[in-house]
Amino acid sequence: MQPRTFVSFLISDLQRIKMQMLNWASRFNISAFLDNQDYHLPFHSFDGLLAAGAVEYVRASAGHAFEDLREFAGRHHDWLFGHFAYDLVKETEPFGISQQATNPVGFPDLFFFIPEIIIELKGDRLHIGSLRQDHAGILEEILAAPGDGVGRQPMDGAAGGAGTRNAAGSVERGEGPRLQAAFSREEYLETIRTLREHILRGDCYEINFCQEFFSQPTDVDPLQIWQSLSKASPNPFAAFYRLEDKYLLCASPERYLRREGNRVISQPIKGTAPRVPGDPGADRAAGAGLAVSAKDRSENVMVVDLVRNDLSKVCLPGSVRVRELFGIYGFPQVYQMTSTVEGELAPGVDFIDAIQATFPMGSMTGAPKRRVVELIDQYERTSRGLFSGALGYVTPEGDFDFNVIIRSLFYNKTCHYLSYQVGSGITFYSNPEQEYEECLVKAEGIKKALGLRT
């Protein structure tokens, strides 16, 4: 294989060239586009990163997936892009996990590829890394592609209003696909009551419980939906990911795990409050209320402790610390409580070791992790698949960055299956009705992108 070289070019319109890159990449049946969507948060390295085409790849199922990835990565010293699906829990937390439910979208448990072409956007520069050695020709192809922009809307326009719901609590249909719920509203509420009983008995302290909404058969244009989702709900860990006939349209606000040299960083989110469009005072009060919410702080600190424990397995003793606790960050539909935990990796620890020690992420499971993943397996009706997994990249030097796959649409073009999942952290103090409403609020950006009233 020829060595990869990078060549830089000056650009003038960041938003336009992002769309040109995505339209150009549609010729490849495997691609991943990571987009910070104009958020400039700590530890961000780029404005956009595109991997197009697969020179080689590894596809694996839980049971031997990490071993297969280690063998694949050991043979290649290049960039890797790909995903870890939640169902790898059968490998990292195997005790008592049956995972009888299926996920019709069909993403494999693990998939990583060496891209033919990498394009990095940073400020006014576009860096093309190619094995073809035809950097100028690639740029010409990109600039010839359509460039309909994805503009970022102000918060008031993006957040939307309360909308109307029918008596069962499901979403009223607008122009988009007809969605079915895995749980009726009452079934969901009863399940939350049951989970609170588990907590009362001491089985766990907090559990992230999720539900699916789906449509089949349905036909959509993934790139068009991605544009709509980016307008309705821009978020700093967004992604457009295609794996043959399967698509992920991701509007995630959360980082799972990042490595910079010997430092590893996790930024779990736990704690949500809806934005208040059109009323700046009430909106600020909503954020301030989240900051002092005893319930949300309790959820957040439990997850922080879980992350600290996970990182301690691969970090030097005494190096794991909380860099920020209970940070409040605003996104189009919600405020989120985010904490930052970091540590210094022990010598010899690679990216696979770090993932195995911390996956699935604590913000999407709960505490203690082993017991809550059993309860998730028992009570959730759909296999999570790629939902609450992670998508990202690994550099040739071994640095990496992965998001948490939430606030996302999943689409299988072959079987015409479209779905999304939403969840919330359940503690003994959770109000089932409020948890149900929180799930609907988190899905507002997705529903707007699908043309559904919220």
N, C-alpha and C positions, 0 to 999 in steps of 0.2 A: 504494500500500500504506500502511495506517495505521502510525504509529510504534508501536514496541513499548514498553510500559510495564511496570514491575515493581511488585508490591505484596507486602508481607511479612505473614506470619501466624505466630503462636506455635503450636508443636507440643509434645506431651508424650511421645510414644513414637516414637523415630526408626526402630527396626526395623519396627514395624507400618506406619508410613506409607510406608516403602520398598516393602513388598509391595502396599499399596493403590495406590501410584503405578503399579507394574508391571501390576497387574490392570486398572486404569483405562486404561492405555496400550494394552492389547490390542485396543481398538477401532480403532486406527490401523494401517495396513499398512506404515508406515515409522516407526520410533522407535529411539532409542538411550538406554540408561541406563548411566551410568558411576558406579561405586560403589567407595569406598575401603575398605569392609568393616571399619571401625573401626581401620584403621591410620592413625596420625598421623605420617607421614614428612615430612621437609623438602620444601617446595615444593608441598604439597597445598593446594588452595584451597577444597575443599568436602567434605562427607560423601557427597553423592550429587547427580547432575546428570542430568536427564531432558529429552530433546528429543522431542516427540510431534507427528506429522503433518508433511507436507511442503507448504509453500506453493509453492516452486519447487525444482528440483533440477538437477544436472548429472550425467550418466552417460557415462563415456568409456572407451575402450580404449587400451592402450599404443600409442604412436606419435604421438598428438596430445593425450593426456590432460591434461598440465600446461598446455598452451596453452588447452584448453577450460576448465579450472578458472580460469585467470587471467582469461579473458574473463568468466566467470560471476561471480567474486568482484568484478571491477571494476564490475559493474552493480549490486551490492548492498552495502550497508553495514549488515549485520546479522550475527547469529550464524550460523556455519556448522558443521554436524556431518557427519561422514562418515569415509570410509576410503581408504587407499592399499593396494592389494593388492601382494603380492610381485612379481607378474608385470609390474609397471611397470619391473622390471629391464630389460626389453626396450627401454625408453626411456632409462633412466639409464646403463645399461652394455650398449649394444646389440651390441658386437663379439663375434661367436662364439656368440650366444645364439639357439638355435632354438626352444626351448620347445615341442617336439612333444607332450609329455605333456598330458593334459587334466585338468581338475578338475570332476567332476560336480556339485559343490555349486552352482557357477554365479554366485558373486558377481562383479560387474563389476570391471575393473581399478581404476576410480576411481568413487566416488560421494559427492557432498556435497549436502546439502539445507538450506534455510532452514526451521526448525521453526515450526509454527503456535503451539506453546506450549513454553515452557522452564520447568522447575521445578528450583530449586536448594535443596538442603538444607545447612544450615550450623548446627551446634549445635542450639539449640532454635528455629530459625527456618526457615520455608519461604517462599521467594521465588518468586512466579509472574510470569513474563514472557509476556504474551499479546498477540496482534494482535486478539483478540476483544473486549478491554476488559471481560470478564466474569469478573474474578478470583475474586470470592466464589462465583460459580456453579461455576467449575472446582474450587475447593476442596471444595464440597459434593459434587460428583461423585466426587472422589477419596476423601473420607471415607466415602462410601457403598459403595465397592468392598471386596471381601474383604481382610482384613489378616492372613492367616496369616503369622507371623513367620519370618524366616530368622535363627536365633540362631547366634552364633559358638561353636563347640565348643572346649574346651580342647585343647591340642596332643596329649595322650595319646589322646583319643578320635578325633581327626582323622587321625592318622598311620597307624593300622592296623598289622597285623603283616606278616610276610614272605609268607604265603599259600603256595599250591602252584601249580606250573607243570608242564605235561606235558613229555615227553622232548624235544619240539621247541622248548621255550622259550616257547610262546605261552600266553596267559592262559586258565586254566580258566573255563568258563562258569558264572555264577551264575544270577540271574533276569533279567539284562539281555539285550540283543540279541546275536546271534552275530556276532563280529568276525572279519574276515579280515585278514591281514597282506600288505602289498605285497612284503615280503621274508620268506623263511624265516629262521630264526636263522642257519643256515650261510651263506646268501646274504649276509646282512648282515655277518657276520664276514669273509667273503671280500672284500666291497667295502671294508671298513675296511683290510684288509691292502693292497689295491690303492691306496687313497688314501695310505697311509703310504709306498708306493713313489713316488708323485708328490712327496710332501714330501721324500723322500731325494734325488730328482733335482733339487730346487730349484724345482719348479713353484710351490709355495706354502709358507707357514709353518704355517698353521692353517686348517682348513676346518670349517664347521658342516654336518654331514651329517644329513639327516632321513629318516624313514620314516613311512608312513601305515598306519593301521588303520581298516577301514571295514566297514559293514554295509548291505546292500541286498538285498531291500526290507525296510524297517523303519519302524515308526510309533511316534513318541514325542511326548510333550507337552513342548515346549521350556521352558515356564515351570516345570513341575514338575522337569525335569532341572536347570534353573538353580538352583532352591531346593536341590536335593540337592548340586549342585556347590559352592554357597556354604557349605553346612554342612560338607562334606568338605574343602574347600580354599579358605578365604577368603584373598583376596590383594588388595593395595592398588590394582591397576589392573584390577579386574574390570569386566565389561561384559555387558549383555544387549542385543543389537542385532538388529533385525528389518528386513529389506529385502524386502517383499512375501512371497514364499514361502520366503525364505532366512533362516536364523538363525545368529547367532554367540553362543555361550555361553562367555564368556571368564573365566578365572581367572589372569590374568597378574600376575606379581610385578614386571614391568619397565617402566620409562619409556623411551621412545625419545627424544623431544625436547620441550622446553618453552621457551616464550619469555615473559619478564617484562620489558616495556619494551624496552631494548636488550640485555638479557642473555639468552643462550640456554644451556640446560642439557641435557646428555645423561647417562644413568646406565646404562651397559652392564653386563650380568650375564655373567660367564663364570667358572665354577667352582662345583661342586655336591658336596654331601655329604649322604647320607640322615640324617634324624633317627632317634633311638633312643627310641621311646615306652616309658614305664614304667621307665626307668632314667636319672634326671637326671644322674648322674655320667658315664655313657657318652655321653649326649646332649651334654653340655658338651664332652666330649673330642672328639666328632665335629666340632663347630664349631671348636674350637681346632686340630684337625688340618687342617681346610680352610684356616685362616688361614696355616699354614706350608707348605702343599703346594707343592712346586716346580713340579709340572706345572700346577696350577691358576693359580698366580701368573704363570707363563709365558704361559698362554692369555689371562689377564686383561690383562696389560700389552701384549700384541700388539694386542688389541682397543682398548685405551685409546689406543695410538699411532695406530691407524686412525681413531678418532673425532677425535682432535686434528687429524689431517691433513684430514679432511673439514670440520671446523668452520673451519679456517684459510682455506678457500675463501670463506667468507661473513663472517668476523669481522675486526676490525681487527688489523693486525700486532702481535704480542706480547701480545694480550689473552687468548689461549686458555691455560688452565691446568687442572691436575688439582686439584680441590678435595678429593677423598678417593680414596685408592688402596687397594684390597684390603679394603674394608669387608665385614664378615660380618653377614648379616641372616638371621634365622630365620623360616621359613614352615612351614605345617603338616607337609609331607612332607620338606622339604629345608632345609639351609642353603645360601645363595647368596653368592658373592663379587661384590660390587657396587662399582664405582668411579663417581665423579662428575666430569665434565669440563664446564667452562663457558667462555664467551667473550663478548665484546662485539660485537654485530652491526655491520657497516659501515653507514654511512648509505645509505638507499635499498633495503636488503635486506628483502623481504617473506617471508611464510611459505612461499610456493611456491618461492622461491629457496633457502631453508634446507632444505626437503625434498629438492629436486632435488640439492643438493650432498651430501647425507648418506644417501640412500636407495639400496638397502636398508641397514638398520642393520648395523654391523660385527659385532655379537654374533651375528647370524644368517647371516653370510656367512663372513668370515674375512679373511686377509691373504696376498698383496695382493688387493684386492677384485675387480679385473677378472678375474684368472685363476681365483679360486675360484668366481665365479658361472658361469664356463664349466664347471668340474668339477661343480658342483651340477646344471647342465643336462644334463651327460653321464651322471651316475650315479644321480640320484634318479629314481624311477619314476613319481611323481605330480607334476603341477604343484602348486606350493604354494598357488596361489590367494590367499585372504585370510590363510592361515597365514604367520607371520613378516612380515606387513604391519603396518599401524598404524591405530588407530581413535582419534578424538578430536574436538576442537572448535577453532574459531577465534573470538575475540571481535570485536566491531565495531572495537576499537582495534588489532587485529592481533596480540594475544597469542594463544598457542595451547598446547595440551598433547596429546600423542599417546602411547599406550602401544605396546608390542610385543605382537603377537597371538600368544601362546604359551599352553600349558596350556589349550587351548580345544577345544570341540566345534563342529562345523559340520553344519548340517542343512538339506536341501532337502525341504520338505514335499511338493512336487509329484511328484518322482521317488523319494521315500522313501529318500534316501541320507543316511547318517550317517557322520561320520568324525572322526578326530583325527590329528594328526601330532606326533611328538616327535623331538628330535635332540640332538646333543652336539658339542662342539668337539673335532676330531681333530688331534692333533699327532703328530710322529714317535714320541713316548714313549707314545702311547695304547695301552692294552691292549684289543683288540677285544672280549673277553668283558666287561670292566668297562664299556666304552662301551655295550654292549647292555643291561647291567643298569641303568646310569644312565638310559637311555631309559625302562625299565619303571618305575623309581622316580618319574620325573617325571610319569608317566601315572597314578599311583596314585589321585590325587584324581578324575580323570576316570572311572576304572574303578569306583570306589566310587559315584560319582554315577549310573552306569549299572546298578548292582546286580550288578557282576561281582566275583568274588573276586580279591584282589590277591596 
